[in-house]
């Protein structure tokens, strides 16, 4: 699932608007590195440290398939958000030329549905894995996405002013209905 999602993400990254402003490389690394570490923790068949391999969920088919279903739901939600965002999308924090404020589709449920979907997908993958390393991976993802989200929020307030403030008051950042 993750490989299909990655292929889709890469293919769609080619048709985007020109960038007007983007975050510096050092800032980018502060959320990319934790995400890469989280992916490595979930991807590698054995935990890098014995403690991380400690099982916290039973080895049972229902645990694995519950995790797989959550992963699929999260990835699909992020894809739907990417479709709604259209050419305004970027993998890094940017403002595009003629940037538009999107508030429909998944953006009517949460302000950052790509992050919400990715967080759900990582939680699902951690459940499917069932070990302490998965918990550490999810914690890293939460930290990285929250850091990136806060920067995006600041830039969106600067770009869209009161329109974004009103949107923020009505729509939760990551978890629907949690203002």
Backbone bond lengths (Angstrom), bond angles and torsions (degrees), N, CA, C in turn:
res aa  C-N    CA-C-N  psi(-1)  N-CA   C-N-CA  omega(-1)  CA-C   N-CA-C  phi
1 X - - - 1.453 - - 1.526 111.18 -
2 X 1.338 114.92 -46.28 1.457 118.61 -178.97 1.524 111.66 -63.13
3 X 1.326 117.89 -38.63 1.467 120.23 179.61 1.525 111.19 -65.58
4 X 1.326 117.07 -40.97 1.472 120.54 177.43 1.522 109.78 -63.64
5 X 1.333 116.35 -42.93 1.458 120.56 178.20 1.533 110.09 -60.78
6 X 1.337 117.02 -45.78 1.462 121.13 -179.88 1.519 112.36 -61.59
7 X 1.329 116.76 -40.02 1.465 120.51 178.33 1.530 110.42 -64.67
8 X 1.326 116.46 -43.21 1.468 120.65 177.90 1.532 109.78 -61.69
9 X 1.330 116.21 -47.13 1.467 121.34 -178.03 1.524 110.57 -58.83
10 X 1.323 115.92 -44.61 1.463 120.00 179.78 1.536 110.53 -64.33
11 X 1.315 117.50 -45.29 1.466 121.02 -178.85 1.527 111.20 -61.66
12 X 1.319 117.34 -40.72 1.465 121.07 -177.66 1.531 112.47 -76.23
13 X 1.308 117.71 -16.02 1.469 120.08 -176.45 1.525 112.52 -72.73
14 X 1.297 117.25 -8.03 1.470 120.71 -176.87 1.527 113.32 -81.89
15 X 1.331 117.31 -25.23 1.463 120.73 -175.28 1.526 110.39 -109.06
16 X 1.335 116.03 77.34 1.458 121.23 -179.86 1.527 109.35 -130.73
17 X 1.327 114.65 161.34 1.463 120.08 177.55 1.531 110.11 -69.50
18 X 1.313 114.94 159.87 1.469 120.54 175.83 1.531 109.38 -65.54
19 X 1.313 115.71 148.28 1.454 122.43 -177.63 1.518 111.30 -85.92
20 X 1.346 115.58 133.19 1.459 120.99 175.83 1.526 110.82 -97.56
21 X 1.328 116.59 -32.67 1.470 122.18 -178.49 1.524 108.16 -152.93
22 X 1.344 117.07 138.14 1.461 119.13 176.71 1.518 110.60 -141.44
23 X 1.323 114.92 154.87 1.459 120.05 -179.06 1.526 110.00 -68.87
24 X 1.323 116.96 152.49 1.465 120.16 178.42 1.537 111.58 -67.96
25 X 1.317 116.04 158.32 1.466 122.24 -177.71 1.529 110.85 -58.50
26 X 1.307 118.26 -43.75 1.466 120.52 -178.67 1.528 111.18 -59.44
27 X 1.297 116.40 -42.11 1.459 120.87 178.06 1.527 110.45 -63.60
28 X 1.312 115.88 -43.50 1.467 122.12 179.13 1.529 110.98 -57.06
29 X 1.318 115.70 -43.46 1.462 120.36 -178.40 1.523 112.07 -62.74
30 X 1.337 117.37 -28.50 1.463 120.56 -178.79 1.526 113.00 -67.98
31 X 1.326 117.84 -18.63 1.468 118.00 171.89 1.524 112.52 -111.05
32 X 1.312 118.53 -21.46 1.463 120.03 178.60 1.532 111.25 -73.75
33 X 1.330 117.33 -44.36 1.471 120.16 -177.70 1.532 111.63 -59.60
34 X 1.342 120.07 -48.61 1.471 118.35 177.80 1.539 112.80 -61.42
35 X 1.324 117.25 -34.59 1.470 119.45 177.34 1.523 111.44 -66.01
36 X 1.320 116.96 -40.35 1.467 121.00 178.39 1.526 110.38 -64.69
37 X 1.324 116.85 -42.00 1.468 120.28 177.51 1.523 110.12 -63.10
38 X 1.325 117.51 -42.08 1.471 121.05 178.58 1.524 110.88 -61.69
39 X 1.325 116.81 -44.11 1.471 120.54 178.03 1.527 109.79 -60.83
40 X 1.321 116.93 -43.97 1.471 120.46 179.83 1.526 111.03 -61.86
41 X 1.322 117.52 -40.48 1.465 120.74 179.47 1.530 111.44 -62.67
42 X 1.332 116.04 -37.79 1.462 119.44 -178.38 1.526 112.57 -84.10
43 X 1.306 117.17 -28.63 1.464 121.67 -174.11 1.525 112.20 -80.62
44 X 1.321 115.60 -41.96 1.462 120.37 -174.82 1.530 109.88 -66.18
45 X 1.341 117.49 134.24 1.469 119.97 -175.72 1.527 114.96 -64.48
46 X 1.333 117.43 -24.77 1.462 120.12 176.67 1.519 109.00 -127.12
47 X 1.305 115.19 149.72 1.459 120.22 -179.35 1.529 110.18 -70.28
48 X 1.345 117.68 144.20 1.472 120.21 -178.97 1.532 112.87 -67.92
49 X 1.324 117.54 -26.69 1.455 122.44 177.38 1.522 107.86 -125.10
50 X 1.320 117.59 139.08 1.471 120.52 -176.09 1.531 114.14 -51.21
51 X 1.330 117.49 -39.37 1.463 120.20 -179.67 1.531 111.41 -59.77
52 X 1.326 116.78 -38.39 1.467 120.68 -179.58 1.525 111.88 -65.48
53 X 1.320 117.39 -23.15 1.466 121.21 179.31 1.520 113.73 -84.27
54 X 1.333 117.12 -0.67 1.464 121.33 179.64 1.526 110.04 -63.18
55 X 1.328 115.94 124.25 1.470 120.98 179.62 1.517 109.72 -70.02
56 X 1.320 116.39 134.24 1.458 120.82 174.62 1.524 110.44 -118.27
57 X 1.325 116.12 -12.10 1.462 121.66 175.55 1.527 108.15 -126.24
58 X 1.325 117.12 150.32 1.464 118.63 -178.52 1.524 111.73 -67.14
59 X 1.320 115.29 151.76 1.469 120.43 172.69 1.525 106.69 -79.62
60 X 1.293 115.80 94.48 1.463 120.94 -178.21 1.519 108.59 -144.15
61 X 1.321 117.10 144.88 1.463 119.56 179.55 1.525 113.45 -54.98
62 X 1.329 117.66 -39.21 1.459 119.48 -177.76 1.524 111.79 -64.13
63 X 1.332 117.45 -33.06 1.472 120.71 177.83 1.527 109.26 -66.68
64 X 1.318 116.09 -48.77 1.456 119.97 -179.77 1.527 111.23 -59.94
65 X 1.336 117.13 -48.44 1.465 120.37 -175.51 1.531 112.20 -70.68
66 X 1.317 117.53 -30.00 1.468 119.81 173.11 1.524 109.39 -63.93
67 X 1.330 116.27 -46.67 1.460 120.50 177.34 1.521 112.10 -61.06
68 X 1.323 116.07 -42.82 1.472 120.10 179.74 1.530 110.77 -63.50
69 X 1.328 117.22 -40.47 1.473 120.65 179.57 1.528 110.64 -65.12
70 X 1.334 117.14 -41.81 1.465 120.15 177.64 1.528 111.32 -65.32
71 X 1.320 115.97 -38.89 1.468 120.03 177.06 1.523 110.23 -60.81
72 X 1.317 116.35 -48.03 1.464 120.50 179.31 1.526 111.24 -61.08
73 X 1.330 117.11 -45.28 1.466 120.33 179.53 1.526 110.70 -60.15
74 X 1.322 117.20 -44.19 1.463 120.49 179.78 1.517 112.81 -64.24
75 X 1.325 116.15 -43.69 1.470 119.52 179.74 1.525 110.90 -64.87
76 X 1.323 117.14 -41.87 1.469 120.48 178.75 1.530 111.31 -64.97
77 X 1.330 117.11 -38.97 1.464 120.50 177.43 1.522 110.48 -63.09
78 X 1.331 117.22 -41.97 1.465 119.81 179.15 1.528 111.04 -66.31
79 X 1.326 117.04 -36.57 1.468 120.48 177.62 1.528 110.40 -65.83
80 X 1.335 116.97 -42.00 1.471 118.62 179.13 1.522 110.40 -63.60
81 X 1.334 116.57 -38.12 1.466 120.12 177.73 1.524 110.80 -65.28
82 X 1.305 116.34 -40.14 1.474 120.97 179.02 1.522 110.35 -62.16
83 X 1.336 116.46 -39.11 1.464 120.27 178.13 1.531 110.92 -63.89
84 X 1.331 117.74 -42.98 1.464 121.26 179.21 1.517 111.83 -66.93
85 X 1.320 117.12 -35.37 1.452 120.75 -179.15 1.527 111.31 -70.48
86 X 1.316 116.25 -29.62 1.459 120.77 175.96 1.516 113.47 59.03
87 X 1.306 115.50 -134.92 1.458 120.86 -174.45 1.523 113.57 -76.19
88 X 1.341 117.90 -3.15 1.466 122.11 176.02 1.529 111.64 -79.15
89 X 1.327 117.76 -9.31 1.459 122.43 -174.20 1.530 112.04 -69.87
90 X 1.340 114.26 150.09 1.454 121.96 169.86 1.521 107.52 -154.19
91 X 1.310 116.90 147.37 1.454 121.33 177.32 1.518 112.71 -75.64
92 X 1.315 116.33 -15.88 1.458 121.19 178.01 1.521 107.98 -119.35
93 X 1.308 117.35 168.43 1.463 120.68 179.82 1.524 107.90 -71.43
94 X 1.332 115.12 116.31 1.459 121.29 179.82 1.521 110.42 -143.82
95 X 1.306 114.37 163.77 1.458 122.40 162.34 1.516 105.18 -116.18
96 X 1.306 116.11 133.90 1.457 121.46 -179.39 1.524 110.25 -94.95
97 X 1.300 116.94 159.38 1.454 120.46 170.52 1.523 106.91 -64.48
98 X 1.315 117.16 134.80 1.472 122.28 -176.90 1.537 111.56 56.78
99 X 1.310 116.42 39.26 1.466 121.99 179.63 1.524 109.30 -59.67
100 X 1.308 116.32 137.95 1.463 121.85 179.65 1.526 109.25 -113.39
101 X 1.314 116.15 146.85 1.460 121.61 174.40 1.527 107.38 -89.04
102 X 1.320 116.86 113.49 1.466 122.82 -178.89 1.525 108.24 -96.05
103 X 1.337 116.65 124.20 1.463 120.93 -177.90 1.530 112.05 -130.37
104 X 1.320 117.31 11.87 1.461 121.02 -178.07 1.530 110.48 -109.03
105 X 1.322 115.90 173.79 1.463 120.77 -179.89 1.516 109.85 61.46
106 X 1.337 118.04 -136.58 1.462 120.27 -179.67 1.527 112.42 -61.12
107 X 1.335 116.78 -22.90 1.462 121.21 179.20 1.531 111.70 -73.68
108 X 1.320 117.92 -8.24 1.467 120.41 172.70 1.529 110.59 -86.41
109 X 1.326 117.75 -13.79 1.470 122.44 178.22 1.523 112.00 -95.34
110 X 1.343 116.64 -42.58 1.465 123.11 178.23 1.521 108.95 -145.54
111 X 1.323 115.88 150.71 1.467 119.86 -178.40 1.522 112.74 -73.88
112 X 1.325 116.92 -22.33 1.468 121.17 -178.18 1.529 109.71 -129.65
113 X 1.333 117.45 65.54 1.463 119.46 -175.01 1.527 114.55 -66.16
114 X 1.304 118.65 -26.01 1.469 119.29 175.73 1.529 108.47 -63.89
115 X 1.316 116.66 -45.00 1.462 120.12 178.70 1.525 110.90 -66.46
116 X 1.318 117.00 -40.45 1.473 120.11 177.56 1.520 110.46 -59.97
117 X 1.322 116.06 -45.34 1.458 120.27 179.25 1.512 112.15 -64.18
118 X 1.328 116.27 -43.15 1.468 119.27 178.83 1.523 111.15 -65.04
119 X 1.310 117.13 -40.56 1.457 120.27 178.40 1.528 110.37 -61.64
120 X 1.330 117.44 -44.56 1.466 120.84 177.40 1.531 110.55 -62.26
121 X 1.320 117.27 -40.85 1.466 120.97 179.62 1.534 110.96 -64.92
122 X 1.326 117.38 -40.52 1.461 119.73 177.19 1.529 111.01 -67.07
123 X 1.328 117.23 -40.10 1.469 120.07 176.78 1.523 109.51 -61.65
124 X 1.327 116.82 -43.95 1.460 120.22 177.72 1.516 112.18 -60.59
125 X 1.312 117.03 -43.54 1.471 120.85 178.82 1.528 110.99 -64.21
126 X 1.333 116.16 -38.37 1.468 119.82 178.49 1.528 110.42 -66.50
127 X 1.331 117.56 -38.78 1.465 120.71 177.13 1.520 109.66 -64.51
128 X 1.321 116.66 -45.93 1.469 119.97 179.89 1.529 110.70 -59.83
129 X 1.301 116.79 -37.13 1.468 121.05 178.44 1.526 110.47 -72.92
130 X 1.326 117.39 -43.57 1.451 122.30 172.53 1.512 117.75 77.13
131 X 1.340 117.70 16.66 1.465 118.50 -178.80 1.528 111.83 -121.95
132 X 1.310 115.95 173.13 1.456 122.00 -178.05 1.532 111.87 -63.70
133 X 1.317 117.42 -30.92 1.463 120.63 176.26 1.522 111.74 -58.02
134 X 1.325 117.01 -34.53 1.460 120.94 176.64 1.517 112.06 -64.48
135 X 1.315 117.00 -38.18 1.467 121.15 177.36 1.523 109.91 -64.38
136 X 1.322 116.68 -43.37 1.465 121.09 177.99 1.534 109.62 -62.69
137 X 1.330 117.05 -42.20 1.469 120.95 178.90 1.530 110.65 -60.15
138 X 1.317 117.14 -45.63 1.471 120.57 -179.84 1.531 110.11 -64.01
139 X 1.319 117.91 -40.34 1.468 120.44 178.02 1.530 110.81 -61.09
140 X 1.322 117.09 -41.81 1.469 120.73 177.30 1.527 111.21 -63.12
141 X 1.325 116.67 -41.15 1.466 121.00 179.79 1.528 110.37 -65.23
142 X 1.323 117.08 -44.07 1.467 120.30 178.26 1.524 109.64 -58.15
143 X 1.328 116.78 -47.86 1.461 119.86 -179.03 1.534 111.27 -60.91
144 X 1.336 116.84 -48.08 1.467 120.97 -176.79 1.527 111.65 -63.92
145 X 1.334 116.69 -45.22 1.464 119.33 -178.38 1.523 111.36 -70.28
146 X 1.323 117.56 -36.21 1.464 119.91 178.65 1.527 110.35 -65.17
147 X 1.328 116.70 -40.54 1.460 120.94 177.43 1.528 110.70 -61.59
148 X 1.314 116.15 -47.01 1.467 121.16 -179.40 1.533 110.50 -66.31
149 X 1.314 116.70 -40.66 1.462 122.03 179.71 1.525 110.68 -60.28
150 X 1.308 117.47 -43.53 1.467 120.64 -178.59 1.534 111.22 -62.58
151 X 1.321 117.32 -38.63 1.462 120.05 176.91 1.524 110.34 -66.58
152 X 1.329 116.83 -44.81 1.463 120.09 178.36 1.521 111.58 -60.81
153 X 1.319 116.06 -41.22 1.468 119.92 178.79 1.527 110.48 -58.38
154 X 1.318 116.48 -46.04 1.466 120.83 -179.63 1.534 110.49 -60.77
155 X 1.330 116.09 -45.30 1.462 119.78 -179.00 1.528 111.46 -67.00
156 X 1.319 117.77 -37.72 1.467 120.53 179.25 1.533 110.84 -67.60
157 X 1.338 117.39 -38.30 1.469 120.16 176.16 1.532 110.17 -63.27
158 X 1.334 116.57 -41.38 1.465 120.20 178.38 1.531 110.78 -64.36
159 X 1.315 117.15 -41.59 1.460 122.01 -175.70 1.529 112.72 -75.13
160 X 1.342 117.17 -43.73 1.465 120.59 -170.55 1.524 114.27 -111.59
161 X 1.328 117.32 -2.94 1.462 121.62 173.29 1.514 114.59 53.92
162 X 1.327 115.42 -130.26 1.467 121.67 -175.31 1.523 112.56 -61.31
163 X 1.318 118.16 -31.77 1.474 120.00 178.52 1.529 110.21 -60.60
164 X 1.339 116.44 -40.97 1.468 118.87 178.98 1.521 110.77 -73.89
165 X 1.317 117.66 -36.14 1.463 120.76 178.32 1.532 110.27 -61.82
166 X 1.332 116.48 -43.18 1.471 120.01 178.48 1.528 110.38 -64.51
167 X 1.311 116.61 -42.64 1.473 121.85 176.61 1.530 109.96 -59.48
168 X 1.335 117.56 -42.64 1.468 122.33 180.00 1.522 111.92 -64.11
169 X 1.311 116.57 -34.70 1.466 119.73 179.51 1.529 111.95 -71.72
170 X 1.321 116.69 -25.80 1.463 120.20 -174.54 1.526 113.57 -99.45
171 X 1.346 117.94 -22.51 1.469 121.35 -174.40 1.529 109.93 -127.30
172 X 1.331 116.53 131.63 1.460 122.26 -179.79 1.536 110.92 -65.77
173 X 1.324 116.38 158.48 1.464 120.82 -178.54 1.529 112.20 -73.91
174 X 1.333 117.96 -51.96 1.479 120.92 -173.74 1.516 114.35 -124.37
175 X 1.313 117.11 -39.14 1.462 121.48 -175.44 1.524 107.76 -110.92
176 X 1.339 117.28 120.74 1.475 119.53 -177.42 1.528 112.20 -51.58
177 X 1.322 114.99 138.35 1.463 124.46 174.38 1.531 113.57 68.23
178 X 1.330 118.25 8.75 1.455 122.01 178.82 1.528 108.17 -108.21
179 X 1.320 116.77 87.85 1.474 121.28 -176.06 1.469 110.99 -84.41
